[in-house]
Amino acid sequence: MDYASSLLGLLPGTKRGTPGVKELLAKVATYLPPEQIERIRTAAEFGAAAHQGQTRVSGEPYITHPVAAAVILADLHLDADTIVGAILHDVIEDTPIAKSDIEQRFGHDVAEIVDGVTKLDQIRFKNREEAQAENFRKMLLAMVRDLRVILVKLADRTHNLRTIESLAPAKRRQIARETLDIYAPVAERLGLYAMKLELEDLGFATLYPQRYRVIERALKRARGNQKEFLTRIRGQFEAALKKAGVEGEVEAREKHLFSIYRKMLRKRATLAEIVDVYGLRIIVDSVDTVYRALGIVHSVYKPMPGRFKDYVAIPRVNGYQSLHTTLFGPNGVPIEVQIRTKDMDHIAESGIAAHWKYKQGDQEGSAQQERARKWLSNLVDLEVGGNPGEFIESVKVDLFPDKVYVFTPRGEILRLPRGATVVDFAYAVHTGIGNRCVAAKIDRRLTPLRAVLRNGQTVQIITAKGANPNPSWVNFVVTAKARSAVRHYLKGLHRSEAVELGRRLLAQALAEFGLELDAVESTALASAVSEFGLKDTEELFEKVGLGERLAPLVARRLLPSEHSEDLNSAASPLAVAGTEGLLVSYAHCCYPIPNDPILAFLSTGRGIVIHRETCANVEDYRKHPEKWLPVSWQHQPGRLFLAEIRIDIVNRMGMLAALSAAIADTQTNVSHVSIEQRDGETSVIVFIVEVADRAQLAGIMRTVRRMPDVLRVVRSLAGSTYRRERNGPSEDRPADDDHPPEDS
């Protein structure tokens, strides 16, 4: 007994003669080395133990199904990882065994194949619409990094259809429709014509059993006449080839029922018209001989005009190559002839699998994958224009570089632009969901809302009542719908904040004259609104908040005529906490932080901008005194603030990393770092850090100052070369400001 035969024993716990196991091991023994056969045998034992006690609807042990799928792939001579992946493809979904267990036992590639098939099995379709099917076909290729996942899934579907009679009629129809819409086209686009034809015929028989039987009977009746007819034509072709000194095999092509049915629909022809078309295939040894054979068959029978296609010079998108011609046969009967080389015939039957076949000596499967990737690159480099029936349309090397296909928790597919985030997904589902989203799960794991989506992920949005869009979303969303929705919300938020700020500013300005806003007469407010050409008092407050109307001037307009103005009275400062919203911002020329002495500049259209009193831009107080407001810090500010420190160091390797680590040890986040080269021995490193107040910043500076090779640590007063280059002209300074920033 040889080594292969010694492995054809029975699996533990199975009956003698278990279908599929012996056949599988016998098939792989014809092309795999002994150690790989042993892996497959071990996988079969592992799978049988995992599925122990599980049965199919037919009552057979469940392990017979994955083994049968593996047999289908063994017929294509695929590598051992693919065969093992097929045997274990239902283990993660149907048993307690985890992906990590499979990876530890059978390796990373097998675990990825099994996990990929499991994700495909979790898809649930809500409708049969063409767009949904088309989206899935595209996503199917785009989402799997390893195309062997698709090969296993196609083998799984093929065996399911072969044994579908045990299922309920409704379930059979659902699987058949899904097969014809999804999996058969995928097999065709991958060049797996033998598998594609079987999937189509099995799906057709299941979905339209009566139509299938009618066409099958008609084909059987015609087969007797066809056999005699084809024998005569084949003899004529063989004699003509021999006379011309061309070696070639001539064989009759079997008609497939679904292709006949589809042709009837497409051409609006009767069954008799379609059945009476005869097909032959001629296999030769070289491309040159292909064209010679074409001339020979055209000399035997005249070709039909417009019925010749050269897929040898211009292959189909899936790599298929062959010459197609239709001839006027005896009595005018059409004869369809395909002419190709042996290699072309092999690829026509096996498609991408022909490029992934196991070859002993390849390094860890890399050669098989490289051949498949090259095949796929050839596939997607050819653009297909305008035909919705074509699967791969106008794609480049990375399949679908501009789109990403993701699932809702219900299995529906959404197509988003490449780079789309969780927030884009939420708005794509519904604007209300986007507005209320607070968190998200990708593949059941919590993830940030700004996370970029990848093909094949399942995204679940978590919402909360009363939640609102975050203004920062507009910085990372990529879809027009999400950006528009966030901006629409911000526009409304901007107005409400402007109204509130304007109310506070006007109240502060009136307080300088000893008057409360609530005490202002309504007639005075109405008169001011009318004078300024506004609609109502809310619009007046909005204009004040946006800086389009100066609060002190409006306040004077509202004073009672008998009130004595005291223009020199001290203003009570406006309290700020850092959480006011969009219309209170903090200048990036001086980075004010809590406990700094501060002033506020009223910027037209932007609200108020807080500066440090030592900022160079505050010098413009003399030019625009009406635009500067006194402000103070609330007792407990509610956020972190940016501050800038400049560190003079001695140049040495690793100094930047050491400084960053020292700052991080103080529990401080670094927002930005820039380096300004001073000379060959020293440099200036500028850190922008997030701090709560001056005390925290002082602690950071003390820590850094104690480090070796640190010459000086100072806090920047107003501006740096880095900021001018990064931000351009500051919008935080007065419009006519032309002062250079101070250097500390």
C-alpha positions in Angstrom: 0.0 0.0 0.0 1.5 3.4 -1.0 1.6 6.5 1.3 -1.6 8.1 -0.2 -3.6 4.9 0.2 -2.5 4.5 3.8 -4.2 7.8 4.5 -7.6 6.7 3.2 -8.7 5.5 6.6 -12.0 6.3 8.3 -12.4 9.5 10.4 -13.1 9.0 14.1 -16.8 8.6 14.9 -17.9 8.2 11.3 -19.3 5.2 9.6 -17.4 3.1 7.1 -17.6 4.5 3.6 -18.3 8.1 4.7 -18.9 10.0 1.4 -16.2 12.4 0.3 -13.3 11.6 2.6 -11.7 8.8 0.6 -12.4 10.6 -2.7 -10.8 13.9 -1.4 -7.6 12.2 -0.2 -7.3 10.2 -3.4 -7.7 13.4 -5.5 -5.1 15.5 -3.6 -2.7 12.6 -3.5 -2.4 13.0 -7.3 -0.7 16.4 -7.0 0.2 17.2 -3.4 3.2 15.9 -1.4 2.7 13.6 1.5 3.1 16.2 4.2 0.3 18.3 2.7 -2.0 15.3 2.4 -1.4 14.7 6.1 -2.5 18.3 6.8 -5.7 17.7 4.9 -6.3 14.4 6.7 -5.8 16.2 10.1 -8.1 19.0 9.0 -10.8 16.4 8.1 -10.5 14.8 11.6 -10.5 18.2 13.2 -13.6 19.3 11.3 -15.4 16.0 12.0 -14.8 16.4 15.7 -15.9 20.1 15.7 -19.1 19.2 13.9 -19.7 16.0 15.9 -23.5 15.5 16.5 -24.4 18.1 13.8 -26.4 16.9 10.8 -27.6 18.4 7.6 -31.4 18.7 6.8 -31.0 15.5 4.8 -29.8 13.7 8.0 -26.2 13.2 6.8 -23.4 14.0 9.1 -22.6 17.7 8.6 -18.9 17.1 7.9 -19.9 15.5 4.5 -20.8 19.0 3.2 -17.4 20.8 3.8 -15.5 17.7 2.6 -17.6 17.7 -0.6 -16.8 21.3 -1.1 -13.1 20.5 -0.7 -13.5 17.7 -3.4 -14.7 20.3 -5.8 -11.7 22.5 -5.2 -9.4 19.4 -5.4 -10.6 18.9 -8.9 -9.1 22.3 -9.7 -5.8 21.2 -8.1 -5.8 24.0 -5.6 -3.2 24.3 -2.8 -3.5 22.6 0.5 -4.4 25.8 2.4 -7.5 26.2 0.2 -8.5 22.6 0.7 -8.1 22.8 4.4 -10.0 26.1 4.5 -12.9 24.5 2.6 -13.0 21.6 5.1 -13.2 24.1 8.0 -15.2 26.8 6.4 -18.2 26.4 8.7 -16.3 25.7 11.9 -16.2 29.3 13.2 -19.9 30.0 12.4 -21.4 26.7 13.6 -19.1 25.5 16.5 -17.4 27.1 19.6 -14.0 27.0 17.9 -12.5 30.5 17.4 -10.4 31.9 14.6 -7.4 31.9 16.9 -7.7 28.2 17.4 -7.6 27.5 13.7 -4.7 29.9 13.2 -2.7 28.1 15.9 -3.5 24.7 14.5 -3.4 25.3 10.7 -1.7 28.6 10.1 -2.6 32.2 9.4 -3.7 31.7 5.7 -6.2 29.0 6.6 -7.7 31.1 9.4 -8.1 34.1 7.1 -9.9 31.9 4.5 -12.3 30.5 7.1 -13.0 33.9 8.6 -13.6 35.4 5.2 -16.1 32.7 4.2 -17.8 33.1 7.6 -18.3 36.9 7.0 -19.8 36.1 3.6 -22.2 33.6 5.2 -23.5 36.3 7.6 -24.9 38.4 4.7 -28.7 38.7 4.7 -30.4 40.1 1.6 -33.6 42.0 2.0 -34.5 42.2 -1.7 -33.6 40.8 -5.1 -33.1 44.1 -6.9 -30.4 44.2 -9.5 -28.6 47.2 -7.8 -28.3 45.2 -4.6 -26.9 42.2 -6.4 -24.5 44.3 -8.4 -23.3 46.1 -5.3 -22.7 42.7 -3.6 -20.8 41.3 -6.6 -18.5 44.3 -6.6 -18.1 44.2 -2.8 -17.4 40.5 -2.9 -14.2 41.0 -4.9 -13.3 44.2 -3.2 -13.6 43.0 0.4 -11.5 39.8 0.3 -7.8 40.2 0.4 -7.4 36.5 -0.4 -9.3 35.4 -3.5 -9.3 31.9 -2.2 -12.1 32.9 0.0 -14.3 33.3 -3.0 -13.2 30.0 -4.4 -14.2 28.2 -1.2 -17.6 30.1 -1.1 -18.3 29.1 -4.7 -17.5 25.4 -4.0 -19.7 25.7 -0.9 -22.6 27.0 -2.9 -22.1 24.4 -5.7 -22.5 21.5 -3.2 -25.4 23.2 -1.5 -27.2 23.3 -4.8 -26.4 19.7 -5.6 -28.1 18.7 -2.4 -30.8 21.3 -2.2 -33.8 19.0 -2.5 -34.0 18.5 1.3 -34.8 22.1 1.9 -38.3 23.7 2.0 -39.5 25.2 -1.4 -39.3 28.8 -0.3 -35.7 28.3 1.0 -34.7 26.5 -2.3 -36.1 29.4 -4.4 -34.2 32.0 -2.3 -30.9 30.2 -2.7 -31.4 29.6 -6.4 -32.2 33.3 -7.0 -29.2 34.4 -5.0 -27.0 31.9 -7.0 -28.2 33.2 -10.4 -28.0 36.9 -9.3 -24.7 36.7 -7.4 -22.5 33.6 -7.4 -22.8 32.5 -11.0 -21.8 35.9 -12.3 -18.9 36.0 -9.9 -17.7 32.6 -11.1 -18.0 33.8 -14.7 -16.0 37.0 -14.0 -13.3 34.8 -12.4 -13.2 32.7 -15.5 -14.5 29.6 -13.7 -16.8 28.6 -16.6 -17.3 24.9 -15.6 -18.5 26.0 -12.1 -20.5 28.9 -13.5 -22.4 26.6 -15.9 -23.2 24.1 -13.2 -24.3 26.9 -10.8 -26.6 28.3 -13.5 -28.1 25.0 -14.5 -28.7 23.9 -10.9 -30.1 27.3 -10.0 -32.4 27.3 -13.1 -33.7 23.8 -12.2 -34.5 25.0 -8.7 -36.0 28.4 -9.5 -38.0 27.4 -12.6 -38.4 23.6 -12.5 -41.2 23.5 -15.1 -39.3 25.5 -17.6 -36.2 23.5 -16.9 -38.1 20.2 -17.6 -39.6 21.5 -20.9 -36.2 22.6 -22.2 -34.5 19.4 -21.0 -37.1 17.2 -22.8 -36.7 19.2 -26.0 -32.9 18.9 -25.8 -33.1 15.1 -25.3 -35.4 14.7 -28.3 -33.0 16.7 -30.4 -29.9 15.0 -29.1 -30.3 11.9 -31.3 -30.4 14.0 -34.5 -27.7 16.3 -33.2 -25.3 13.4 -32.5 -25.5 12.1 -36.1 -25.3 15.7 -37.5 -22.3 16.7 -35.3 -20.4 13.4 -36.1 -20.6 14.2 -39.8 -19.4 17.9 -39.3 -16.7 16.9 -36.9 -15.4 14.4 -39.5 -15.3 17.1 -42.2 -13.3 19.4 -39.9 -10.9 16.7 -38.9 -10.3 15.8 -42.5 -9.7 19.4 -43.5 -7.3 20.0 -40.6 -5.3 16.8 -41.4 -5.1 17.8 -45.1 -3.6 21.2 -44.1 -1.1 19.5 -41.7 -2.7 21.0 -38.6 -3.0 18.9 -35.5 -6.1 19.6 -33.5 -8.9 18.0 -31.5 -12.5 18.6 -32.6 -15.2 18.0 -29.9 -18.9 18.7 -29.7 -20.0 21.4 -27.1 -22.7 20.3 -24.8 -25.7 22.7 -24.6 -26.5 24.0 -21.2 -30.1 24.5 -20.3 -29.8 27.9 -18.7 -27.8 29.4 -21.6 -30.5 28.1 -23.9 -33.2 29.7 -21.7 -31.3 33.0 -21.5 -30.7 33.1 -25.2 -34.5 32.6 -25.8 -35.2 35.6 -23.6 -32.5 37.7 -25.1 -33.3 36.9 -28.8 -37.0 36.5 -28.3 -36.6 33.2 -30.2 -38.5 29.9 -30.0 -37.1 26.9 -28.3 -36.7 25.1 -31.6 -34.7 28.0 -33.1 -32.2 27.8 -30.2 -31.9 24.0 -29.9 -31.2 23.7 -33.6 -27.9 25.6 -33.2 -24.9 23.2 -33.1 -21.6 23.9 -31.3 -18.1 22.5 -31.8 -14.7 23.3 -30.2 -11.3 22.9 -31.9 -8.3 22.7 -29.6 -4.8 23.3 -31.2 -1.2 23.7 -30.0 -0.4 27.3 -30.6 -1.8 30.8 -31.2 -0.5 30.8 -34.8 -2.4 27.5 -35.4 -5.6 29.0 -33.9 -5.8 31.5 -36.8 -4.8 28.8 -39.4 -7.6 26.6 -38.1 -10.0 29.5 -38.5 -9.2 29.8 -42.2 -9.6 26.0 -42.6 -13.1 25.9 -41.0 -14.1 28.9 -43.1 -13.1 27.0 -46.2 -15.4 24.1 -45.2 -18.5 26.2 -44.5 -19.1 29.9 -45.1 -19.0 32.2 -42.1 -22.0 34.3 -41.1 -21.3 38.1 -41.5 -20.9 39.9 -38.2 -20.7 36.7 -36.2 -16.9 36.5 -35.7 -15.2 37.5 -32.4 -11.5 37.5 -31.7 -11.0 37.1 -28.0 -7.4 35.9 -28.6 -6.1 39.3 -29.6 -8.4 41.1 -27.3 -9.3 38.9 -24.2 -12.4 39.3 -22.2 -12.0 41.1 -18.8 -11.6 37.8 -17.0 -8.8 36.6 -19.2 -10.8 34.3 -21.4 -9.3 33.8 -24.9 -10.8 32.0 -27.9 -11.9 32.7 -31.5 -15.7 32.5 -32.0 -17.2 32.1 -35.4 -20.7 31.0 -36.7 -20.9 29.1 -40.0 -23.7 28.3 -42.4 -23.9 24.5 -42.0 -25.7 21.9 -44.1 -29.2 23.1 -45.0 -28.3 26.5 -43.6 -28.2 25.2 -40.0 -26.0 27.5 -37.9 -22.8 26.0 -36.5 -21.0 27.8 -33.7 -17.3 27.0 -33.5 -14.7 28.0 -30.8 -11.0 27.7 -31.6 -8.4 27.9 -28.9 -5.1 26.5 -27.6 -4.8 23.9 -24.8 -3.7 26.6 -22.3 -6.6 28.8 -23.4 -9.0 25.9 -22.9 -7.6 25.2 -19.5 -8.0 28.9 -18.4 -11.5 29.0 -19.9 -12.5 26.1 -17.6 -10.6 27.0 -14.5 -10.1 30.8 -14.7 -8.3 32.3 -11.8 -7.9 28.8 -10.2 -5.6 27.9 -13.1 -3.2 30.6 -11.8 -3.5 29.4 -8.2 -2.9 25.7 -8.8 -0.5 24.0 -6.5 3.0 23.5 -7.8 5.5 21.7 -5.6 8.5 23.9 -4.8 6.7 27.3 -4.6 7.8 29.2 -1.5 4.9 29.2 1.0 2.3 29.8 -1.6 3.7 33.1 -2.6 4.2 32.1 -6.2 0.5 31.0 -6.5 -0.7 34.2 -5.0 1.6 36.2 -7.3 0.2 34.5 -10.4 -3.3 35.1 -9.2 -2.6 38.8 -8.5 -1.1 39.2 -12.0 -4.1 37.5 -13.4 -6.4 39.9 -11.4 -4.4 42.9 -12.5 -4.9 41.9 -16.1 -8.6 41.5 -15.3 -9.1 44.9 -13.8 -6.8 46.9 -16.1 -9.3 46.4 -18.9 -12.1 48.9 -18.7 -15.6 48.0 -19.5 -17.7 50.8 -20.7 -21.4 51.5 -20.1 -22.8 48.0 -19.9 -24.6 47.4 -16.6 -24.4 43.7 -17.2 -20.6 43.8 -16.9 -19.4 43.0 -13.4 -16.2 45.0 -13.3 -16.7 48.4 -14.7 -14.0 51.1 -15.2 -11.8 49.8 -12.5 -8.0 50.2 -12.0 -5.3 48.1 -10.3 -6.9 48.3 -6.8 -10.3 47.0 -8.0 -12.5 49.8 -6.7 -10.2 52.5 -5.5 -12.9 55.2 -5.1 -15.5 53.1 -3.3 -15.9 51.1 -0.1 -18.7 48.6 0.5 -19.9 48.1 4.1 -22.9 46.4 5.8 -25.6 47.6 8.1 -26.3 45.3 11.1 -29.2 43.9 9.0 -26.9 42.9 6.1 -27.8 45.6 3.7 -25.0 47.1 1.7 -24.0 50.8 1.6 -21.6 52.1 -1.0 -19.5 55.1 0.2 -16.5 57.0 -1.2 -13.1 55.7 -0.3 -12.0 57.3 3.0 -15.5 57.6 4.4 -15.8 57.5 8.1 -18.3 56.2 10.6 -20.1 59.6 10.6 -20.5 59.4 6.8 -22.0 55.9 7.2 -24.5 57.2 9.9 -25.7 60.0 7.6 -25.9 57.6 4.7 -28.4 55.5 6.7 -30.5 58.5 7.7 -29.9 62.2 8.6 -31.6 61.7 11.9 -29.2 58.9 12.8 -26.2 61.0 11.8 -27.4 63.9 13.9 -27.9 61.7 17.0 -24.9 59.3 16.8 -22.7 59.2 19.8 -20.7 56.0 19.3 -20.3 53.1 16.9 -19.2 49.5 16.6 -17.3 48.1 13.7 -17.6 44.3 13.6 -19.0 44.4 17.1 -16.0 46.4 18.5 -16.4 50.0 19.8 -14.6 52.4 17.5 -14.2 56.2 17.2 -16.6 58.1 15.1 -13.8 59.4 12.9 -12.6 55.8 12.1 -12.1 55.3 8.3 -14.2 52.4 6.9 -12.8 49.4 5.0 -14.5 47.0 2.6 -16.7 44.3 4.2 -17.0 45.8 7.6 -20.3 45.7 9.5 -21.1 49.1 11.1 -23.5 49.6 14.0 -24.4 53.2 15.0 -25.2 54.0 18.6 -27.5 57.0 19.1 -28.8 59.0 22.0 -31.8 61.3 22.5 -30.8 64.9 22.6 -27.4 64.3 21.0 -26.3 66.8 18.4 -23.6 66.9 15.7 -20.1 67.8 16.9 -18.6 70.8 15.1 -15.3 68.9 14.6 -17.1 66.4 12.3 -16.9 68.8 9.5 -13.1 68.4 9.5 -13.2 64.7 8.6 -16.4 63.7 6.9 -16.1 63.1 3.1 -19.6 62.7 1.8 -21.6 65.7 0.6 -24.7 64.6 2.6 -22.8 64.4 5.9 -20.9 67.6 5.3 -24.1 69.4 4.4 -26.0 68.1 7.4 -23.3 69.1 9.8 -23.0 72.6 8.3 -26.7 73.0 8.4 -26.7 72.2 12.1 -23.7 74.5 12.7 -25.4 77.3 10.9 -28.3 77.1 13.3 -26.0 76.6 16.2 -23.9 79.6 15.1 -27.0 81.8 15.1 -28.2 80.7 18.5 -24.8 81.2 20.0 -24.5 84.6 18.4 -27.8 85.6 19.9 -26.8 84.4 23.3 -23.3 86.1 23.1 -24.9 89.3 21.8 -27.3 89.4 24.7 -24.4 89.0 27.2 -22.3 91.6 25.5 -25.1 94.1 25.4 -26.0 93.4 29.0 -22.3 94.0 29.9 -22.2 97.3 27.9 -25.4 98.5 29.6 -24.1 97.6 33.0 -21.3 100.1 32.5 -24.1 102.8 32.7 -25.8 101.1 35.7 -28.6 99.7 33.6 -29.9 96.2 33.3 -31.0 94.8 29.9 -34.3 93.7 31.3 -35.0 97.3 32.4 -34.6 98.6 28.9 -37.9 99.9 27.6 -39.5 97.8 24.8 -40.1 100.9 22.8 -36.4 101.7 22.9 -35.5 98.2 21.6 -38.1 98.4 18.9 -36.8 101.8 17.8 -33.2 100.5 17.7 -34.3 97.5 15.6 -36.1 99.7 13.2 -33.3 102.2 12.9 -30.8 99.4 12.2 -33.1 97.9 9.6 -33.5 94.5 11.4 -36.4 92.2 11.9 -36.6 91.8 15.6 -34.5 92.0 18.8 -33.1 88.5 18.3 -31.5 89.6 15.1 -30.1 92.7 16.9 -28.5 90.4 19.5 -27.2 88.2 16.7 -25.5 91.2 15.0 -24.0 92.3 18.3 -22.7 88.7 18.9 -21.2 88.5 15.4 -19.5 91.9 15.9 -21.4 93.5 13.1 -22.9 96.0 15.6 -20.7 97.2 18.5 -22.3 96.6 21.9 -21.2 99.9 23.5 -22.8 101.9 20.6 -26.0 99.9 20.7 -26.1 100.3 24.5 -25.8 104.1 24.2 -28.7 104.0 21.7 -30.8 102.2 24.2 -30.1 104.5 27.2 -33.1 106.6 28.4 -32.7 110.3 27.5 -32.6 111.4 31.1 -29.8 108.9 31.9 -26.4 110.6 32.4 -23.7 108.8 30.5 -20.5 108.0 32.4 -18.1 107.1 29.6 -15.2 106.6 31.9 -16.8 104.1 34.2 -15.0 100.8 34.5 -16.5 97.9 32.7 -17.3 94.7 34.5 -15.4 92.0 32.8 -17.1 89.3 30.7 -16.4 85.9 32.3 -15.2 83.1 30.0 -14.6 79.4 30.7 -13.5 77.9 27.4 -16.8 76.2 26.7 -18.8 79.0 25.2 -18.9 77.5 21.7 -18.1 78.7 18.2 -18.2 82.5 18.8 -15.6 82.6 21.6 -12.2 81.5 20.4 -8.6 81.7 21.7 -5.9 83.5 19.6 -3.2 81.3 18.1 -0.8 84.2 18.2 -0.3 84.2 21.9 -2.2 81.1 23.2 -4.0 82.4 26.3 -4.6 79.9 29.1 -6.4 80.2 32.5 -4.9 82.7 35.0 -3.3 84.7 32.2 -4.3 88.4 32.1 -6.5 88.6 29.0 -8.5 90.9 26.8 -11.1 90.1 24.1 -11.1 91.5 20.6 -14.5 91.8 18.9 -13.9 90.3 15.4 -16.6 91.0 12.7 -18.5 87.9 11.8 -16.5 85.7 14.2 -17.6 86.8 17.7 -14.9 87.5 20.2 -11.2 86.3 20.2 -9.3 86.1 23.5 -5.7 87.4 23.6 -3.1 87.7 26.4 -2.6 91.2 27.6 1.2 90.8 26.7 0.3 89.8 23.1 1.9 92.2 20.5 -1.5 92.4 18.8 -3.1 94.1 21.9 -1.1 97.2 21.0 -3.9 97.9 18.5 -6.1 98.7 21.5 -5.1 102.3 20.9 -6.3 102.1 17.2 -9.6 100.3 17.9 -10.5 100.9 21.6 -14.2 100.2 20.8 -13.5 96.7 19.7 -11.6 95.5 22.8 -13.6 94.1 25.8 -12.5 93.4 29.3 -12.8 89.7 30.1 -11.8 87.4 33.0 -11.6 83.7 33.7 -14.3 81.8 35.5 -13.1 80.2 38.7 -13.0 76.7 37.1 -12.5 76.7 33.3 -14.0 73.7 31.6 -11.5 72.6 29.0 -7.8 72.2 28.1 -6.0 75.0 26.3 -3.1 75.2 23.9 0.1 76.8 25.0 3.4 77.2 23.2 6.9 76.7 24.7 10.2 77.3 22.9 13.2 75.1 24.0 16.8 75.9 23.1 18.8 72.7 23.0 22.3 71.3 22.2 22.0 69.2 19.0 22.4 65.6 19.8 20.7 62.4 18.6 17.5 61.5 20.3 16.9 64.9 21.9 13.4 65.3 20.3 12.3 61.9 21.6 13.7 62.6 25.1 11.8 66.0 25.3 8.6 64.4 24.0 8.9 61.6 26.6 9.6 64.1 29.4 6.5 66.2 28.5 4.4 63.0 28.2 5.5 62.0 31.7 3.8 65.1 33.1 0.5 63.7 31.8 0.4 66.3 29.1 -0.5 65.8 25.4 1.6 67.4 22.7 -0.5 68.9 19.9 2.3 69.9 17.5 6.1 70.0 17.3 8.3 72.0 15.0 12.1 72.4 14.8 13.8 75.7 14.0 17.5 75.1 13.2 19.6 77.9 14.7 23.2 76.8 13.9 25.3 73.7 13.7 25.4 73.2 17.5 22.0 74.3 18.8 18.4 74.2 17.7 15.1 75.6 18.8 12.2 73.1 19.2 8.7 74.6 19.5 6.1 72.5 21.4 2.4 73.2 21.4 0.9 71.4 24.4 -2.6 71.1 26.0 -2.8 72.4 29.5 -5.5 73.3 32.0 -3.8 76.4 33.5 -0.6 78.3 34.1 0.4 76.0 37.0 0.5 72.9 34.8 2.5 74.8 32.1 5.0 75.9 34.8 5.4 72.3 35.9 6.2 71.2 32.3 8.7 74.0 31.9 10.5 73.1 35.2 10.7 69.4 34.1 12.2 70.3 30.8 14.6 72.9 32.2 16.2 70.2 34.4 17.1 68.0 31.4 20.7 67.8 30.2 21.5 69.7 27.0 18.5 72.1 27.5 19.8 75.6 27.3 16.6 77.7 27.7 12.8 77.2 28.1 10.5 80.1 27.5 6.8 80.6 26.8 6.2 82.3 23.4 4.5 85.7 23.7 3.0 86.3 20.3 3.7 84.3 17.1 6.5 82.3 15.5 7.6 81.5 12.0 5.9 78.2 12.2 2.5 79.7 12.9 2.8 82.2 10.1 3.6 79.5 7.7 0.9 77.1 9.0 -1.9 79.5 9.5 -1.1 82.3 7.1 -2.1 85.9 8.1 -3.8 85.7 11.5 -7.5 86.2 11.5 -7.3 86.8 15.3 -5.6 90.2 15.0 -7.3 93.5 14.0 -7.8 93.9 10.3 -5.2 96.7 9.9 -2.6 95.1 12.2 0.9 95.0 10.7 3.0 94.3 13.7 5.6 91.5 13.6 5.2 89.0 16.4 7.4 89.4 19.5 10.2 87.0 20.2 10.6 86.0 23.8 
